Amino acid sequence: MWLLDKFLKKAINHGQLVVTDHDGRKYVYGSGAGSYPEEQGGKPGPVRIRLTHPKAAAHIARYPQLGAGEAFMWGWLVVEEPHDIRDMILFVTMNARRLGEEALKAQGPLRKLAQRVIAAVDGINQRASARKNAEHTYNLTRQLYERFLDEDRQYTMAYYREGDPASTSLEQAQMDKKAHLAAKLYLKPGMKVLDIGCGWGGFALYLNKMYDVEVLGVALAPDQIAFCKERAEALGVADKVKFELMDYRDVTGEFDRISSVGLLEHVGTVHYPQFFEHTNRLLKPDGVMISHCCGRAGPPGYTDAWTRKYIFPGGYIPALSELVTESEKAGWQVMDVEAMRFHYSYTLEEWYKRTVMHRDEITAMYDDEFYRMWLFYLAGAEQSFRNGTMVNWQVQYVKDRNAIPMTREYIEEESARLRAKGEVPTWRFDPELKEAAE
C-alpha cells in the first residue's frame, strides 16, 4: 500500500478520498475542501473505495495505466455508494491533471520506452490484423450497442451545439453531428461517396436521404456490414447505398467525396502514408474528403495499455501534426481544421448513463466483469476528453483549392438547412421494434 499511498498523498488536494485496504486499514487523502466531484456532475461527499484483494494496491501502483482498470474489473477495487467508478475516475483526474505524466515518471525510462515500442508494434495493422482488431471491437452483440448508443447507432462523438448536454438529447446531438459533417463535404445530388469505416451505416444512409447520392460504405466487422445491408434493404435504398465487408485498401474506382468518421484511430501511424496515398487515388481531382477522428491537443503520444489490451487493440489517437504531415506528402491540401472540445466527454457521459441503466441486460449478455470493464472504459475515456488533452479533429482535405467555396460560411448555412430538414429518429433500428412501433 505504501507506493499507492505515496502517490495519492501527492495527487489529492481537493475534496476527499477514503481508501479502505483489504485488511481494514483506512487511509484518508485530501482535506475535504472544494466541491469535487460535484463540479463534474458527480455526487457530493467523500469518495470511498475498498480494496478487497491483498495484491490490489500494488497492482494499481505498479501498473498505473492498466492496474486500476483491471482491479475494478476483477472486483479488487469497489467504489462505495453513493459514488461509482465514474465519480472516482473524474475525482482523481481532476485533482491530478498531470496524472498520466506522473505515472510515466514513476515507471522510469526503460518502461516508458517499452510502452512506446509495444504501442508502435500494436499499431501495425496489416489486413489480417486490422480485421481481427475490428471484430474485437465492433463484432460484440448488436444488443450491447443497442443499449447505450443513440437510435442511429453513432459510435462517435455527438455534436452539442448549445454546449450544454442537459438541454440536448443524445439523438439530437448525433443528428447535428451528421449535419455538420455533411455540410463540410459540400455535396451535390448524384455524386458518388465512399464512406470508409461506415459503422452501422447511419451516416451513409443520412447522406443518401439528404442529397440523393450513391454511397459505398466499407468496414471490417461482419455483423456491422450485415446490419448495414439490412437497414438499406428495409429503407428501400439498397440500390443506392451499398455496403461491403472490405479493407479500404482494396477499394477501387473513383469517387466525388470521401468520408471517414472514427476511422483514422484504427489505421495505425505506420499506415498513414498508405491511407492518404490510396484515398488520394480514389478521389476525383475536384473532390473533397472529410475526416473526423479522436485527437491529441498536443504532440504525438501512444495508446495507454488498458485501451490497447481491452478495448481498441491496434488503435491510436493521432496528433494533428501527424495527420497534416502525412497528408501533405501524399498531395493533399488541408482546407479546414476544427478542434471539437468537450463534445466527446458529454457523449461518453450519456453512454455511461445508458449503460448503467441497462446493467441487468448487459450482465445477462456477458457477465459482471465485462460490465465493469465497459464502465471503466467509458468513464476513463470521458475523463481524457474532459480533464485531459483529448479532442476530436475534423479535417477537410482537397486536391484542388477550387473544390470548395471561397469562405467558410457555407458550412454553417448548409448545416442549418440540414438541421431544419432532418428528423430525430424515434425508434432504434430493429425490424421487430420498428414493426411494433408502427
C-alpha positions in Angstrom: 0.0 0.0 0.0 3.0 2.3 0.6 3.5 3.1 -3.1 -0.1 3.9 -3.8 -0.3 5.8 -0.5 2.7 7.9 -1.6 1.1 8.8 -4.9 -2.4 9.6 -3.5 -0.9 11.9 -0.8 0.7 13.9 -3.6 -2.2 13.8 -6.0 -5.3 14.5 -3.9 -5.6 18.2 -3.0 -9.3 18.9 -3.3 -12.2 17.1 -1.9 -11.6 13.8 0.0 -10.8 10.2 -0.9 -11.1 7.5 1.7 -9.4 4.1 0.9 -10.1 1.0 3.0 -7.4 -1.6 2.3 -8.1 -5.3 2.3 -7.0 -5.6 5.9 -9.5 -2.9 7.1 -7.0 -0.1 7.5 -8.3 3.3 6.3 -6.3 6.0 4.5 -7.7 9.5 4.1 -6.5 11.8 1.3 -7.4 15.5 0.9 -8.8 18.0 3.4 -12.3 17.8 2.1 -12.2 21.4 0.9 -13.7 22.1 -2.6 -16.7 20.6 -4.2 -15.2 17.7 -6.0 -16.7 15.6 -7.6 -19.8 17.8 -7.7 -18.1 20.1 -10.2 -18.1 17.3 -12.7 -21.7 16.5 -12.2 -20.9 13.8 -9.5 -22.4 13.2 -6.1 -21.4 15.1 -3.0 -19.3 13.9 -0.1 -16.0 12.0 0.2 -15.4 9.3 -2.4 -14.9 6.0 -0.6 -13.3 2.9 -2.2 -12.5 -0.5 -0.8 -9.6 -2.7 -1.9 -10.7 -6.3 -1.5 -7.6 -8.2 -2.5 -4.1 -8.2 -0.9 -2.5 -7.5 -4.3 -4.8 -4.7 -5.3 -2.8 -1.7 -4.1 0.5 -2.9 -5.5 -1.2 -3.8 -8.8 -2.6 -0.3 -9.2 0.6 1.4 -8.2 3.0 -0.7 -10.3 0.9 -0.6 -13.4 -1.0 2.7 -13.3 -2.2 2.6 -16.9 -3.6 -0.8 -16.5 -3.9 -1.7 -12.8 -6.8 0.4 -11.7 -8.9 -0.8 -14.6 -8.1 -4.5 -14.0 -8.6 -4.1 -10.2 -12.1 -2.7 -10.8 -12.9 -5.3 -13.5 -11.8 -8.2 -11.2 -13.7 -6.8 -8.2 -10.5 -6.0 -6.3 -11.5 -2.3 -6.2 -15.0 -1.4 -5.1 -16.4 2.1 -5.1 -18.9 2.5 -2.3 -22.3 4.1 -2.8 -23.5 6.7 -3.4 -20.5 7.1 -5.7 -19.5 5.0 -8.7 -16.4 4.3 -10.8 -17.1 7.4 -12.9 -17.1 9.6 -9.8 -13.8 8.1 -8.7 -12.1 8.5 -12.1 -13.2 12.1 -12.6 -12.4 12.9 -8.9 -8.8 11.6 -9.2 -8.1 13.0 -12.6 -9.5 16.4 -11.7 -7.2 16.5 -8.7 -4.2 15.4 -10.8 -4.5 16.7 -14.3 -0.9 15.6 -14.7 -1.7 12.1 -13.6 -0.6 10.5 -16.8 2.8 12.3 -16.7 3.4 11.5 -13.1 2.6 7.8 -13.7 5.1 7.8 -16.6 7.8 9.4 -14.5 7.2 6.7 -11.8 7.7 4.0 -14.5 11.2 5.0 -15.4 12.8 5.5 -18.9 13.1 1.8 -19.8 9.4 1.0 -19.1 8.4 4.2 -21.0 10.5 3.1 -24.0 9.0 -0.4 -23.8 5.4 1.0 -23.8 6.2 3.1 -26.8 7.7 0.2 -28.7 4.8 -2.1 -27.8 2.3 0.6 -28.9 4.1 1.1 -32.2 4.2 -2.6 -32.9 0.5 -2.9 -31.9 -0.3 -0.2 -34.5 0.9 -2.2 -37.4 -2.5 -3.1 -38.9 -1.9 -5.4 -41.9 -5.1 -6.7 -43.5 -5.5 -9.8 -41.3 -4.7 -8.0 -38.0 -6.9 -5.0 -39.0 -9.9 -7.3 -39.5 -9.2 -9.1 -36.2 -9.0 -5.8 -34.3 -12.2 -4.5 -35.9 -14.0 -7.7 -34.9 -12.7 -7.5 -31.4 -14.3 -4.0 -31.0 -17.3 -3.9 -33.3 -18.5 -7.5 -33.5 -19.8 -7.6 -30.0 -23.5 -8.4 -29.9 -25.9 -5.9 -31.6 -27.9 -5.8 -28.4 -24.9 -4.3 -26.4 -24.6 -1.3 -28.7 -28.4 -1.1 -28.8 -28.4 -0.4 -25.1 -26.2 2.6 -24.9 -25.9 4.3 -28.3 -28.5 6.6 -29.9 -31.2 5.2 -32.2 -28.9 5.5 -35.3 -26.0 3.8 -33.6 -23.5 6.5 -34.0 -20.4 5.2 -32.1 -18.5 8.5 -32.4 -18.7 12.0 -30.8 -22.0 13.7 -30.8 -22.1 17.5 -31.5 -23.6 19.6 -28.7 -24.1 22.9 -30.4 -25.6 24.6 -27.3 -22.6 23.5 -25.2 -25.0 22.0 -22.6 -25.7 18.3 -22.7 -28.6 18.8 -20.3 -30.6 20.7 -23.0 -29.8 18.4 -25.9 -30.7 14.8 -26.3 -28.0 12.3 -27.5 -30.2 11.7 -30.5 -30.4 15.3 -31.4 -26.7 15.8 -30.9 -25.9 12.9 -33.2 -28.2 14.3 -35.9 -26.4 17.7 -35.5 -23.0 15.9 -35.9 -24.1 14.3 -39.2 -25.4 17.7 -40.5 -22.1 19.4 -39.5 -20.0 16.7 -41.3 -22.2 16.6 -44.3 -22.0 20.4 -44.7 -18.2 20.1 -44.9 -18.4 17.6 -47.7 -20.1 20.2 -50.0 -22.3 17.6 -51.7 -24.5 17.8 -54.7 -27.1 15.3 -55.9 -25.9 12.4 -58.0 -22.4 12.3 -56.5 -20.6 9.1 -55.6 -19.4 8.9 -52.0 -17.1 6.5 -50.3 -17.7 6.1 -46.5 -14.6 4.4 -45.0 -15.3 2.7 -41.7 -19.1 3.1 -42.1 -20.0 1.7 -38.7 -23.7 0.7 -38.6 -24.5 2.7 -41.8 -26.1 5.8 -40.2 -24.0 8.4 -41.9 -24.1 6.7 -45.4 -27.9 6.5 -45.2 -28.2 10.1 -44.0 -26.2 11.4 -47.0 -28.3 9.4 -49.4 -31.5 10.7 -47.8 -30.4 14.4 -47.7 -28.6 14.6 -51.1 -29.8 11.6 -53.2 -26.1 10.5 -53.6 -24.8 7.0 -54.2 -22.7 5.7 -51.2 -20.4 2.8 -50.8 -19.7 2.0 -47.1 -16.8 -0.3 -46.2 -15.9 -1.8 -42.8 -14.2 -4.9 -41.4 -16.7 -6.1 -38.8 -19.0 -8.8 -40.4 -22.0 -8.1 -38.1 -21.8 -4.3 -38.8 -21.9 -4.8 -42.5 -24.8 -7.4 -42.2 -26.7 -4.8 -40.1 -26.0 -2.0 -42.6 -27.3 -4.1 -45.5 -30.4 -4.9 -43.5 -31.0 -1.2 -42.9 -30.6 -0.3 -46.6 -32.9 -3.1 -47.7 -35.6 -2.1 -45.1 -35.4 1.5 -46.2 -35.6 0.6 -49.9 -32.3 2.2 -50.9 -30.0 -0.9 -51.3 -29.5 0.1 -55.0 -28.1 3.5 -54.0 -26.4 2.7 -50.6 -24.2 -0.3 -50.7 -22.1 -1.8 -48.0 -19.1 -4.2 -48.3 -17.0 -6.2 -45.9 -13.8 -4.8 -47.3 -10.5 -3.2 -46.3 -10.3 0.4 -47.6 -7.0 -0.6 -49.2 -8.9 -2.9 -51.5 -11.4 -0.3 -52.7 -11.1 0.6 -56.4 -12.9 3.2 -58.6 -13.3 6.9 -58.4 -15.4 9.0 -56.0 -16.6 12.6 -55.8 -16.4 12.6 -52.0 -14.8 10.5 -49.3 -15.7 10.5 -45.6 -14.1 8.7 -42.7 -15.7 9.1 -39.3 -13.9 7.4 -36.4 -11.6 5.5 -38.8 -8.2 7.0 -38.5 -7.8 5.9 -34.9 -7.7 2.3 -36.2 -5.4 2.8 -39.2 -2.1 2.9 -37.3 0.5 5.6 -37.7 2.8 3.4 -39.9 -0.1 3.1 -42.3 -0.9 6.8 -42.6 1.2 7.2 -45.8 -0.8 4.3 -47.4 -4.1 5.7 -46.2 -3.5 9.2 -47.7 -1.9 7.9 -50.9 -4.8 5.4 -51.6 -7.6 7.8 -50.8 -5.9 10.4 -53.0 -6.0 7.9 -55.9 -9.7 7.2 -55.2 -10.8 10.9 -55.2 -11.6 12.8 -58.3 -9.5 15.9 -59.0 -12.2 18.3 -57.8 -13.2 16.1 -54.9 -13.4 16.7 -51.1 -12.5 14.3 -48.2 -13.6 14.9 -44.6 -12.1 13.0 -41.7 -13.5 13.0 -38.2 -11.4 11.3 -35.5 -10.3 11.5 -31.9 -7.2 13.5 -31.5 -4.5 14.9 -29.2 -4.3 18.6 -28.5 -0.6 18.3 -28.2 2.4 16.3 -29.5 2.3 12.7 -30.6 2.0 10.1 -27.9 0.9 6.4 -27.6 -2.1 4.4 -26.7 -2.4 3.5 -23.0 -2.0 -0.2 -22.0 -5.6 -0.5 -20.8 -7.2 0.7 -24.0 -4.8 -1.3 -26.2 -5.4 -4.5 -24.3 -9.1 -4.5 -23.7 -10.9 -2.0 -25.9 -9.2 -0.9 -29.1 -6.3 -3.2 -30.0 -4.2 -1.6 -32.7 -5.8 1.8 -32.0 -4.0 5.1 -31.7 -5.3 8.6 -31.3 -3.3 11.0 -33.5 -1.9 14.4 -33.0 -2.8 17.0 -35.7 0.8 17.2 -36.7 0.8 13.5 -37.7 -2.3 13.9 -39.8 -1.2 17.1 -41.6 2.4 16.0 -42.2 1.4 12.7 -43.8 -1.4 14.1 -45.9 0.8 16.8 -47.4 3.3 14.1 -48.5 0.5 12.4 -50.5 -0.5 15.6 -52.3 -3.5 16.7 -50.1 -4.2 20.3 -49.2 -5.8 20.9 -45.8 -8.6 23.5 -46.2 -10.4 23.3 -42.8 -9.5 22.1 -39.4 -11.8 22.2 -36.4 -10.9 21.1 -32.9 -14.1 19.8 -31.2 -13.5 20.3 -27.4 -15.6 18.6 -24.7 -18.3 17.3 -27.1 -17.0 13.7 -26.7 -16.9 14.0 -22.9 -20.6 14.8 -23.0 -21.3 11.9 -25.4 -19.4 9.5 -23.2 -21.2 10.7 -20.1 -24.5 9.8 -21.8 -23.3 6.5 -23.0 -22.2 5.7 -19.4 -25.6 6.6 -18.0 -27.4 4.4 -20.6 -25.0 1.5 -19.8 -25.8 1.8 -16.1 -29.5 1.9 -17.0 -29.2 -1.4 -18.8 -26.9 -3.2 -16.3 -29.1 -6.3 -15.8 -29.4 -6.8 -19.5 -25.7 -6.3 -20.3 -24.6 -8.6 -17.5 -27.0 -11.2 -18.7 -25.5 -11.0 -22.2 -21.9 -11.2 -20.8 -21.1 -11.1 -17.1 -20.3 -8.7 -14.3 -16.6 -8.5 -15.2 -17.5 -7.4 -18.8 -19.9 -4.8 -17.4 -17.4 -3.3 -15.1 -14.8 -3.3 -17.9 -17.2 -1.4 -20.1 -18.0 1.2 -17.4 -14.3 1.7 -16.7 -13.7 2.2 -20.5 -16.5 4.8 -20.8 -15.6 6.7 -17.6 -11.9 6.6 -18.4 -12.4 7.9 -21.9 -14.7 10.7 -20.6 -12.0 12.0 -18.3 -9.5 12.1 -21.2 -11.8 14.4 -23.1 -12.9 16.3 -20.1 -9.8 16.7 -17.9 -7.1 15.5 -20.3 -5.9 16.8 -23.6 -8.0 14.7 -26.0 -10.2 16.4 -28.6 -11.8 15.5 -31.8 -10.4 16.6 -35.1 -12.5 17.4 -38.2 -10.1 17.9 -41.1 -11.2 18.8 -44.6 -8.9 17.8 -47.5 -8.9 18.7 -51.2 -6.7 18.1 -54.2 -7.7 21.4 -55.8 -8.5 24.6 -53.8 -11.3 25.5 -56.2 -13.3 22.5 -54.9 -15.0 24.5 -52.2 -16.4 28.0 -51.8 -14.1 30.9 -51.0 -15.3 31.5 -47.4 -16.4 29.2 -44.6 -19.9 30.5 -44.3 -21.3 27.7 -46.5 -20.6 25.2 -43.7 -22.9 26.8 -41.2 -25.5 27.7 -43.8 -25.7 24.1 -45.1 -25.6 22.7 -41.6 -28.6 24.9 -40.6 -30.5 23.8 -43.7 -29.9 20.1 -42.9 -30.9 20.5 -39.3 -34.1 22.2 -40.3 -34.9 19.4 -42.7 -33.7 16.5 -40.5 -35.8 14.4 -38.2 -34.6 12.7 -35.0 -35.4 9.0 -35.1 -38.0 7.8 -32.6 -37.1 4.1 -32.7 -33.9 2.1 -32.6 -33.3 0.3 -35.9 -34.5 -3.2 -35.3 -37.2 -4.6 -37.7 -39.2 -6.1 -34.8 -39.1 -2.8 -32.8 -40.0 -0.8 -35.9 -42.9 -3.0 -36.7 -44.2 -2.8 -33.1 -43.9 1.0 -33.1 -45.9 1.3 -36.3 
